[in-house]
Amino acid sequence: MISSESAMQVVGLGATTAVGRDVWSTAAAVRAGVAGFQHHGFMVDEVGRPLTVAAMPGVGDDRSVAQRMTLALQSVIDEATTMVAGLRSPSSLRLVVNLPSARPGLPTDLVKRVRQAIDTLFSGRFRQVVVTAGGHAGGLAALTTARAWLSDEPTTAVVVAGVDSYLDPDMLEWLDRTGQLHGAGRRNNAWGFVPGEGAGAVVVMCAGEAAVASREGASFGRVLSVGVGAEERLIGTGEVCTGRGLTQAVRAALAELPVSETLGEVYCDMNGEPYRADEYAFLITRTRERYASASDFLAPADCWGDVGAASGPLLLALACVAGAKRYARGERALVWASSVAGERAAVVIDTSATASI
């Protein structure tokens, strides 16, 4: 069993999506089922219909994906760190940023560009910065890095952030051509996803430090466990995925909990693609006894679109707000995400001790 002292405490949250410019408005919109879908300003599908996207408000269609990501990343890091006292000292603050893996429309030097932007925007603010490209699951997997840092130096704080944007013309054209867009093409594709964008961030600390650091409350939640896995049968290859990589990640996360415990909620990055739904279904057949209601999950892509590499931190933020606002179903939730390149990650978070906001 994991003690409250050994678990990572979430003490800061940040979010910006198509349905909200901060974490509170985003969570409220998702809870209400508000969809932030709109027609792109000038992109159309192969039959001339405007493409449906989930764009962040206030960001023009003419900005590049690198610019869009930088704006979003700055917003969520500022929001999350503002919630925590004493984080202006670079000796006490580290940053992990997760980006999308390579795909058409993304700059080949995206990691370099984002790192340079961080150095410019947050000059001297972070003691250490790591930028990875782990896709959907990378933001959750990055918590293993945060856990290692906190284990070595318990007095530090770690910001774990993720950011993504599908709103590049070449990228949207590729998604349309390969049949990945929801509602697009001659067949009005019912099995694609709505391309979105956004960013999320969480600040984690050790329990003793968190108790005196948070401006909003003692903690937004405790990250009890992190599990990672790898799927060999990837989406788009034609192979049948039976969810073994996701099962590996979830079982690794559940292994750190008492076998008698059930999870009240499930947050995931399913986006309408059959591959992801099948993957979850196979997971449930293997782990069904660990959920209060396995079919009662939250997949907010129907509100904010597919947010790619931002998925993990944004899903964690939703779970934390649900605990803080007292509408969570149960004390513990499973958060999982699935990357197109095969990475899988799962986190169990306890929000029972969160302060009412």
Long-range contacts (C-beta under 8 A, 24 or more apart in sequence): 1-257, 1-258, 2-224, 2-225, 2-256, 2-257, 4-207, 4-222, 4-353, 5-206, 5-207, 5-208, 6-207, 7-207, 7-222, 7-223, 7-224, 7-350, 8-143, 8-146, 8-147, 8-150, 8-204, 8-205, 8-206, 8-222, 8-223, 9-204, 9-205, 9-206, 9-207, 9-209, 9-210, 9-218, 9-219, 9-221, 9-222, 9-223, 10-202, 10-203, 10-204, 10-219, 10-220, 10-221, 10-222, 10-223, 10-316, 10-320, 10-349, 11-83, 11-84, 11-157, 11-203, 11-204, 11-205, 11-210, 11-213, 11-214, 11-216, 11-219, 11-220, 12-79, 12-80, 12-81, 12-82, 12-83, 12-84, 12-87, 12-159, 12-201, 12-202, 12-203, 12-214, 12-216, 12-220, 13-79, 13-80, 13-83, 13-201, 13-202, 13-203, 13-220, 13-317, 13-320, 13-321, 14-75, 14-76, 14-77, 14-78, 14-79, 14-80, 14-81, 14-161, 14-199, 14-200, 14-201, 14-202, 14-313, 14-317, 15-76, 15-79, 15-198, 15-199, 15-200, 15-201, 15-313, 15-314, 15-317, 16-56, 16-72, 16-75, 16-76, 16-79, 16-198, 16-199, 17-54, 17-56, 17-196, 17-197, 17-198, 17-303, 17-304, 17-307, 17-310, 17-314, 18-54, 18-55, 18-56, 18-57, 18-196, 18-197, 18-198, 18-303, 18-304, 18-305, 19-54, 19-303, 19-304, 21-56, 21-57, 21-58, 21-75, 22-75, 22-79, 23-79, 23-200, 23-317, 23-321, 24-321, 26-304, 26-314, 26-317, 26-318, 27-317, 27-318, 27-321, 27-322, 27-325, 29-303, 30-298, 30-300, 30-303, 30-304, 30-318, 31-322, 31-327, 33-302, 33-303, 34-303, 35-302, 35-303, 36-196, 36-303, 36-304, 36-305, 37-194, 37-305, 40-167, 40-172, 43-169, 43-172, 43-173, 45-176, 45-181, 45-184, 45-185, 46-176, 46-177, 46-184, 46-185, 46-186, 47-185, 47-186, 49-184, 51-172, 51-176, 51-181, 51-184, 51-195, 52-181, 52-182, 52-183, 52-184, 52-194, 53-166, 53-167, 53-172, 53-194, 53-195, 53-196, 53-305, 54-194, 54-195, 54-196, 54-197, 54-304, 54-305, 54-306, 54-307, 55-167, 55-196, 55-197, 56-197, 56-198, 61-167, 64-107, 64-168, 65-105, 65-106, 65-107, 65-110, 65-165, 65-166, 65-167, 65-168, 65-171, 66-107, 66-110, 66-113, 66-114, 66-117, 68-165, 68-167, 68-197, 69-99, 69-110, 69-114, 69-163, 69-164, 69-165, 69-197, 69-199, 70-113, 70-114, 70-117, 70-121, 72-163, 72-165, 72-197, 72-198, 72-199, 72-310, 73-97, 73-114, 73-117, 73-118, 73-161, 73-163, 73-199, 74-117, 74-121, 75-199, 76-161, 76-163, 76-199, 76-200, 76-201, 76-313, 77-122, 77-159, 77-161, 77-201, 79-201, 80-159, 80-161, 80-201, 80-202, 80-203, 81-159, 81-203, 82-215, 83-203, 83-214, 83-215, 83-216, 84-157, 84-203, 84-205, 84-213, 84-214, 84-215, 85-212, 85-213, 85-214, 85-215, 86-213, 87-157, 87-203, 87-213, 88-125, 90-124, 90-125, 90-126, 90-127, 91-127, 92-127, 92-155, 92-156, 92-157, 93-125, 93-126, 93-127, 93-156, 93-157, 93-158, 93-159, 94-126, 94-127, 94-128, 94-129, 94-130, 94-146, 94-149, 94-156, 94-157, 94-158, 94-159, 95-122, 95-126, 95-128, 95-129, 95-130, 95-158, 95-159, 95-161, 96-129, 96-130, 96-131, 96-132, 96-142, 96-145, 96-146, 96-158, 96-159, 96-160, 96-161, 97-129, 97-130, 97-131, 97-132, 97-161, 97-162, 97-163, 98-132, 98-133, 98-134, 98-135, 98-138, 98-139, 98-141, 98-142, 98-160, 98-161, 98-162, 98-163, 98-309, 98-310, 98-312, 98-313, 99-131, 99-132, 99-133, 99-134, 99-138, 99-162, 99-163, 99-164, 99-309, 100-133, 100-135, 100-164, 100-308, 100-309, 101-133, 101-134, 101-135, 101-309, 101-339, 101-340, 101-341, 102-133, 103-171, 103-174, 103-340, 104-170, 104-171, 104-174, 105-166, 105-168, 105-169, 105-170, 105-171, 105-172, 105-174, 106-168, 106-171, 114-163, 126-159, 127-156, 133-309, 134-309, 134-339, 134-343, 135-308, 135-309, 135-339, 135-340, 135-341, 135-343, 136-269, 136-308, 136-309, 136-311, 136-312, 136-337, 136-338, 136-339, 136-340, 136-343, 137-228, 137-249, 137-311, 137-312, 137-337, 137-338, 137-339, 137-343, 137-344, 137-345, 138-162, 138-309, 138-312, 138-339, 138-343, 138-345, 139-200, 139-309, 139-310, 139-311, 139-312, 139-313, 139-337, 139-345, 140-226, 140-312, 140-315, 140-316, 140-335, 140-336, 140-337, 140-345, 140-346, 140-347, 141-226, 141-228, 141-312, 141-343, 141-345, 142-312, 143-204, 143-223, 143-226, 143-347, 144-226, 144-228, 146-204, 147-223, 147-226, 150-204, 150-205, 150-206, 154-206, 154-208, 154-209, 155-206, 155-209, 156-205, 157-203, 157-204, 157-205, 157-209, 157-213, 158-203, 158-204, 158-205, 159-201, 159-202, 159-203, 160-201, 160-202, 160-203, 160-204, 160-312, 160-313, 161-199, 161-200, 161-201, 161-202, 161-313, 162-199, 162-200, 162-201, 162-309, 162-310, 162-311, 162-312, 162-313, 162-314, 163-198, 163-199, 163-200, 163-309, 163-310, 164-197, 164-198, 164-199, 164-307, 164-308, 164-309, 164-310, 164-311, 165-197, 165-198, 165-308, 166-195, 166-196, 166-197, 166-305, 166-306, 166-308, 167-195, 167-197, 171-195, 178-236, 180-273, 182-272, 191-272, 191-273, 191-274, 192-272, 192-273, 193-271, 193-272, 193-273, 193-301, 193-305, 193-306, 194-271, 194-272, 194-301, 194-305, 194-306, 195-305, 195-306, 196-301, 196-304, 196-305, 196-306, 196-307, 196-308, 197-305, 197-307, 197-308, 197-310, 198-304, 198-307, 198-310, 198-314, 199-310, 199-313, 199-314, 200-307, 200-310, 200-311, 200-312, 200-313, 200-314, 200-315, 200-316, 200-317, 201-313, 201-317, 202-313, 202-316, 202-317, 202-320, 214-355, 216-324, 216-355, 216-357, 217-324, 217-354, 217-355, 217-356, 217-357, 218-353, 218-354, 218-355, 219-353, 219-354, 219-355, 220-320, 220-321, 220-323, 220-324, 220-351, 220-354, 220-355, 221-316, 221-319, 221-320, 221-323, 221-349, 221-350, 221-351, 221-353, 221-354, 222-349, 222-350, 222-351, 222-353, 223-316, 223-347, 223-348, 223-349, 224-256, 224-257, 224-332, 224-348, 224-349, 224-350, 225-252, 225-253, 225-254, 225-255, 225-256, 225-257, 225-347, 225-348, 226-252, 226-253, 226-345, 226-346, 226-347, 227-251, 227-252, 227-253, 227-254, 227-255, 227-345, 227-346, 227-347, 228-252, 228-343, 228-344, 228-345, 228-346, 229-343, 229-344, 229-345, 229-346, 230-342, 230-343, 230-344, 231-279, 231-338, 231-342, 231-343, 231-344, 232-342, 234-340, 234-341, 234-342, 235-273, 235-275, 235-276, 235-340, 236-340, 241-275, 241-278, 241-279, 241-282, 242-278, 242-282, 243-278, 243-279, 243-280, 243-281, 243-282, 243-283, 243-286, 244-282, 245-338, 245-342, 245-344, 246-279, 246-280, 246-282, 246-283, 246-336, 246-338, 246-344, 246-346, 247-282, 247-283, 247-286, 247-287, 248-344, 249-336, 249-344, 249-345, 249-346, 250-283, 250-287, 250-334, 250-336, 250-346, 251-286, 251-287, 252-346, 253-334, 253-346, 253-347, 253-348, 254-287, 254-290, 254-348, 256-348, 257-332, 257-348, 261-290, 261-332, 262-289, 262-290, 262-291, 262-292, 262-330, 263-290, 263-291, 263-292, 263-330, 263-332, 263-333, 263-334, 263-348, 264-292, 264-328, 264-329, 264-330, 264-331, 264-332, 264-333, 265-296, 265-297, 265-298, 265-319, 265-322, 265-328, 265-329, 265-330, 265-333, 265-334, 266-291, 266-294, 266-296, 266-297, 266-298, 266-333, 266-334, 266-335, 266-336, 267-297, 267-298, 267-299, 267-300, 267-315, 267-316, 267-318, 267-319, 267-333, 267-334, 267-335, 267-336, 268-297, 268-298, 268-299, 268-315, 268-335, 268-336, 268-337, 269-299, 269-301, 269-306, 269-307, 269-311, 269-315, 269-336, 269-337, 269-338, 270-297, 270-299, 270-301, 271-299, 271-301, 271-305, 271-306, 272-301, 272-302, 276-338, 279-338, 291-334, 292-329, 292-330, 293-329, 296-329, 311-337, 312-337, 312-345, 312-347, 316-347, 316-349, 319-349, 319-351, 320-349, 320-351, 320-354, 322-351, 323-351, 323-352, 323-354, 324-351, 324-354, 324-355, 324-356, 324-357, 325-356, 325-357, 326-356
